[in-house]
Amino acid sequence: MKRICVFCGSRPGRDDTFLALARSVGAELARRGIGIVYGGGRVGMMGALADAALEAGGEVIGIIPHALERAEVAHQGLTALHVVISMHERKAMMGNLSDAFLALPGGFGTMDELFEALTWQQLGYHAKPIALLDNGDFFAPLMALLQRMLDDDLLTIESYGRVRLARSLDEILADPEMAQALTLARGVRQ
Ligand code: AMP
């Protein structure tokens, strides 16, 4: 089964659109037979994503550090929950188990995970596609910052071009690289 690693907020967000986006992405991925790898929490957008995918019969793998599991934020109803020692180990495992990355709106944790995936891709540690999915214009300031990095020659046009911003999962899956990553037979993992 192909899997996508989803980064999203551990908080529910200011209005219903954030949870609604997480729920619809979870349900739609399950419907398409794409497994989810995520941070393993039962809170906020993370919990909504996992619950919706599970309700739709999807596979959801959570990876949570020991300290957060003990804080009882871990989701106990997942297909699998891996408890790891550190945040570093968690991020490495999330990437290794996935074929592509998807960031939804979120806070520091989401941005940290997104930027690590982008940085590692830029350095050639992986070649898995990365997309952002918006519920409005949440990512507009981030895209403006990336444009600024490009204008100031702090980012190459190739790296800039690898950040795909979409308004729907259909749009993301229509991207040839995404479609290929999420539909071809699973190869050897790093
Ligand atoms: P944030 O965007 O700061 O809410 O952080 C969300 C991201 O960081 C998720 O994609 C998780 O992988 C990780 N994370 C942050 N808080 C938690 C939590 N309470 N439980 C599990 N994972 C979390």
Residues whose N, C-alpha, C, O or C-beta is under 5 A from the ligand:
A	BS01	AMP	V6 F7 C8 G9 S10 R11 G39 G40 G41 L68 V73 G106 G107 F108 G109 T110
